[in-house]
Amino acid sequence: MRTLLATYAGILMLGIASLLTQNHYFANIAGFISAIGFMIIFFKDRPENESDSAKKMRRYWYIVFATGIFFSLIFGSFWNTHMGNMEVR
């Protein structure tokens, strides 16, 4: 549970830092961490009879990583004016 909370705090701090500093790189780092985390959690082998607590923890991990992807999309990609070489002049 501490790992979950530490990861969530890190992703929230990166998202808030991106919001406050107007620097999209922090949000993109949060999105990268979340994308890797999604792959690890989604493709991890699970036992046939998974306990309810394990299912709940997996759901919590999905929520944490979805928050990071959300921050990456909102504060990272949409604020990046150089994305696709479409700079506003």
Secondary structure, 3 states (H helix, E strand, C coil): CHHHHHHHHHHHHHHHHHHHHCCHHHHHHHHHHHHHHHHHHHHCCCCCCCCHHHHHHHHHHHHHHHHHHHHHHHHHHCCCCCHHHCCCC
